[in-house]
Amino acid sequence: MKSKVAVSVAPSMRRTRGEKIYNVFNILFFVVFAFICVYPFYYLIINSISDNAASAAGQVNWWPDGFHLENYKQVFALDGLSTAAFISLARTVIGTALTVIASAFLGFMFTQQKMWRRTFWYRFIVVTMYFNAGLIPMFITMKNLGLTNNFWVYVLPAIVQPFNIILVKTYVESIPASLQEAAEMDGAGTMTVFGKIILPMCTPILATVAIFSAVGQWNSFQDTLIYMTDSKLYSLQYLLYTYINQANALAASVKASAGTAMNVAALATQQTPTSIRMTVSVIVVLPILFVYPFFQRFFVKGMMLGAVKG
Amino acid sequence: MQSLEGSAGATASAGVTSEAAAVAGRQSRRKKKNGGVTSDKTHGFRLWLLIVPFLILSVLFSYLPLFGWIYAFFDYQPPIPLTESEFVGLQWFKMLVQNPAQLATIGQVLANTFAMSGLNILTSFFPLLFAIALNEIRARWFKNRVQTLTTLPNFISWVLVYSVAFAMFSTTGMFNQLLQNLHLITEPIKFLDSDSHTWLKMLMWGIWKGLGWGSILYLAAIAGIDQELYEAAQVDGASRWQQIIHITIPQLLPTYFVLLMLSVSNFLNNGMDQYFVFQNAFNMKHIQVLDLYVYNVGMGNNSLSLATAISMLKSLVSVGLLFVVNWLSKRTRGTSIV
């Protein structure tokens, strides 16, 4: 994109009429599409802080109407929300940390020519990218391993990620081998080489791995759905899903079923089902919105590396 | 299970061997150049031991589940253990094609799967066009802003997409209220609780979520195109339009082709998140893709064996597709995609 300047300057002098018209439509399209991408989040945020009555009447479309944080206070008092927030946070932190460490370590180890049957074990890991036993066999396996209704099911299966390992391995291969040789000459063992030399040099690629893994952990919802029946282990995403459906049920004035639905129903007298739903949505999306500007620069890197074959 | 025990056993015995070998290795490593063979071997083995814990994780969560396929040949009704379940052979597979009601359901599910994957493949050139069009805009700040804003939906979960959909399009959502407040409609329009244009709606949500993100790879590829090509074309008097047609698009085609091949090999894998969150009693018929169907049969109806049978077929066909696509890629482009 840098070099774009050089190209576009010359022809810009003599843009034809057709090109000018096209340009206007082009810009218009992107403005509209960008708006469509962002407006829903803005809508959720302004509705969660606006006057609940105005919000319920659908009068809050462009500007917040009033300002209060009562919704957030009430929602955090909801049964299960703090627990779910904690679970989501814990799985994101622990899961990301372990994936990054494992990817870094395996990516490095698979560059060690001396390893016993290195190529075989590398392929042994990489090939798992291309097949999948399926949802139900996975569920049965997890059940047999005692991992259903167990926090570790969020973390353990995600540790060894072939794709990340390929990324790191490719990256490590670009580091001059002479560095490791020199360190070994000075008496450094493999682990020292990894910890003192390779790990610090891999920070850019590991940051990419960390970010994508963290987003994946935070957003994951299917594993709660399949492996968890204990509401203490629900993730925030799953809780949001149940709230939406319950709000749906309330809105349609269908009788609320037992359990958490009762809590939502009781709250609905002060807060509306809509306000609860939107507030929880904002809580779920806020961490993404906060870290988004920081990890944006890793996008292209992540995508480009993804295109590099293993 | 067998493979697990096997690998654990191997690990244990390997541990013993290496302990003994390590002592010998330590002595010989000092004079590495002479006694290279044995010491290198031991060293290599110890390196391997370091990654064993991770190999075990891979076995547990990628290979072991494959053994779960045997449940497809039993009548497994939890909590009765597999050992006491009745062996039924190919009964579940036969049932899929023999029972007319079942066949009709499977047919509809396959139609949905093919429709969703087909529509995705038909629209797979959208990100390419998006990138080319965005690249035509000269203001860099504008390009960057657009890129930032349109990529955002890719990073939120489908649950949140559904929450957004609900806030916008439910009967009490923003659109219905807006239209009612403007007195354009009297009755709310059921955008979500209906089966009209389900495939199209799902496609639109997919595009909303993925278009900006999908274009990033192409934007990067455009940035990598040799600028001399454009300069030469300009000297020859090519218009911007001609430059796009004759330089940009041909240069992007290899990238497009790889992504297309990958999406073909994933034809049966729509994933279930999107369809699961959007499914309801009204749109069930047209939203149930294969992945969702497996979930609904297995977890909803508790027919774990039948669901495993379908899972198994799906996985086998997917791997087959991958091979075919890879072979095609080798034939036509000379390089494999995996």
HADDOCK unambig.tbl for C-alpha pairs under 7 A between the chains (distance, minus, plus):
assign (segid A and resid 1 and name CA) (segid B and resid 223 and name CA) 4.42 0.50 0.50
assign (segid A and resid 26 and name CA) (segid B and resid 133 and name CA) 6.81 0.50 0.50
assign (segid A and resid 30 and name CA) (segid B and resid 146 and name CA) 6.75 0.50 0.50
assign (segid A and resid 34 and name CA) (segid B and resid 146 and name CA) 5.94 0.50 0.50
assign (segid A and resid 34 and name CA) (segid B and resid 149 and name CA) 5.62 0.50 0.50
assign (segid A and resid 34 and name CA) (segid B and resid 150 and name CA) 5.30 0.50 0.50
assign (segid A and resid 37 and name CA) (segid B and resid 149 and name CA) 6.55 0.50 0.50
assign (segid A and resid 37 and name CA) (segid B and resid 150 and name CA) 5.62 0.50 0.50
assign (segid A and resid 37 and name CA) (segid B and resid 153 and name CA) 6.46 0.50 0.50
assign (segid A and resid 37 and name CA) (segid B and resid 208 and name CA) 6.95 0.50 0.50
assign (segid A and resid 38 and name CA) (segid B and resid 149 and name CA) 6.38 0.50 0.50
assign (segid A and resid 40 and name CA) (segid B and resid 164 and name CA) 6.16 0.50 0.50
assign (segid A and resid 58 and name CA) (segid B and resid 174 and name CA) 6.22 0.50 0.50
assign (segid A and resid 58 and name CA) (segid B and resid 177 and name CA) 5.64 0.50 0.50
assign (segid A and resid 106 and name CA) (segid B and resid 51 and name CA) 6.91 0.50 0.50
assign (segid A and resid 114 and name CA) (segid B and resid 40 and name CA) 6.84 0.50 0.50
assign (segid A and resid 114 and name CA) (segid B and resid 44 and name CA) 4.83 0.50 0.50
assign (segid A and resid 115 and name CA) (segid B and resid 44 and name CA) 3.93 0.50 0.50
assign (segid A and resid 115 and name CA) (segid B and resid 45 and name CA) 6.23 0.50 0.50
assign (segid A and resid 115 and name CA) (segid B and resid 47 and name CA) 5.45 0.50 0.50
assign (segid A and resid 115 and name CA) (segid B and resid 48 and name CA) 5.67 0.50 0.50
assign (segid A and resid 116 and name CA) (segid B and resid 44 and name CA) 4.71 0.50 0.50
assign (segid A and resid 116 and name CA) (segid B and resid 45 and name CA) 5.10 0.50 0.50
assign (segid A and resid 116 and name CA) (segid B and resid 48 and name CA) 5.85 0.50 0.50
assign (segid A and resid 125 and name CA) (segid B and resid 58 and name CA) 6.80 0.50 0.50
assign (segid A and resid 128 and name CA) (segid B and resid 62 and name CA) 6.18 0.50 0.50
assign (segid A and resid 131 and name CA) (segid B and resid 315 and name CA) 6.89 0.50 0.50
assign (segid A and resid 131 and name CA) (segid B and resid 319 and name CA) 6.46 0.50 0.50
assign (segid A and resid 132 and name CA) (segid B and resid 315 and name CA) 6.26 0.50 0.50
assign (segid A and resid 133 and name CA) (segid B and resid 65 and name CA) 5.71 0.50 0.50
assign (segid A and resid 133 and name CA) (segid B and resid 66 and name CA) 5.02 0.50 0.50
assign (segid A and resid 133 and name CA) (segid B and resid 312 and name CA) 6.83 0.50 0.50
assign (segid A and resid 133 and name CA) (segid B and resid 315 and name CA) 6.55 0.50 0.50
assign (segid A and resid 134 and name CA) (segid B and resid 311 and name CA) 5.20 0.50 0.50
assign (segid A and resid 134 and name CA) (segid B and resid 312 and name CA) 6.85 0.50 0.50
assign (segid A and resid 134 and name CA) (segid B and resid 315 and name CA) 6.81 0.50 0.50
assign (segid A and resid 136 and name CA) (segid B and resid 298 and name CA) 6.58 0.50 0.50
assign (segid A and resid 136 and name CA) (segid B and resid 304 and name CA) 6.67 0.50 0.50
assign (segid A and resid 136 and name CA) (segid B and resid 307 and name CA) 6.59 0.50 0.50
assign (segid A and resid 136 and name CA) (segid B and resid 308 and name CA) 5.67 0.50 0.50
assign (segid A and resid 137 and name CA) (segid B and resid 65 and name CA) 5.48 0.50 0.50
assign (segid A and resid 137 and name CA) (segid B and resid 66 and name CA) 6.98 0.50 0.50
assign (segid A and resid 137 and name CA) (segid B and resid 68 and name CA) 4.60 0.50 0.50
assign (segid A and resid 137 and name CA) (segid B and resid 69 and name CA) 6.24 0.50 0.50
assign (segid A and resid 137 and name CA) (segid B and resid 308 and name CA) 6.18 0.50 0.50
assign (segid A and resid 138 and name CA) (segid B and resid 65 and name CA) 5.25 0.50 0.50
assign (segid A and resid 140 and name CA) (segid B and resid 68 and name CA) 6.78 0.50 0.50
assign (segid A and resid 141 and name CA) (segid B and resid 65 and name CA) 5.60 0.50 0.50
assign (segid A and resid 141 and name CA) (segid B and resid 68 and name CA) 6.61 0.50 0.50
assign (segid A and resid 157 and name CA) (segid B and resid 61 and name CA) 5.76 0.50 0.50
assign (segid A and resid 160 and name CA) (segid B and resid 54 and name CA) 6.63 0.50 0.50
assign (segid A and resid 160 and name CA) (segid B and resid 57 and name CA) 6.99 0.50 0.50
assign (segid A and resid 160 and name CA) (segid B and resid 58 and name CA) 6.46 0.50 0.50
assign (segid A and resid 215 and name CA) (segid B and resid 155 and name CA) 6.97 0.50 0.50
assign (segid A and resid 219 and name CA) (segid B and resid 156 and name CA) 6.55 0.50 0.50
assign (segid A and resid 219 and name CA) (segid B and resid 157 and name CA) 4.93 0.50 0.50
assign (segid A and resid 222 and name CA) (segid B and resid 273 and name CA) 6.76 0.50 0.50
assign (segid A and resid 237 and name CA) (segid B and resid 159 and name CA) 6.52 0.50 0.50
assign (segid A and resid 241 and name CA) (segid B and resid 159 and name CA) 6.00 0.50 0.50
assign (segid A and resid 244 and name CA) (segid B and resid 163 and name CA) 6.76 0.50 0.50
assign (segid A and resid 281 and name CA) (segid B and resid 160 and name CA) 6.58 0.50 0.50
assign (segid A and resid 281 and name CA) (segid B and resid 163 and name CA) 6.84 0.50 0.50
assign (segid A and resid 285 and name CA) (segid B and resid 156 and name CA) 6.96 0.50 0.50
assign (segid A and resid 300 and name CA) (segid B and resid 216 and name CA) 6.58 0.50 0.50
assign (segid A and resid 300 and name CA) (segid B and resid 217 and name CA) 6.95 0.50 0.50
assign (segid A and resid 300 and name CA) (segid B and resid 220 and name CA) 6.92 0.50 0.50
assign (segid A and resid 303 and name CA) (segid B and resid 217 and name CA) 6.14 0.50 0.50
assign (segid A and resid 304 and name CA) (segid B and resid 217 and name CA) 6.77 0.50 0.50
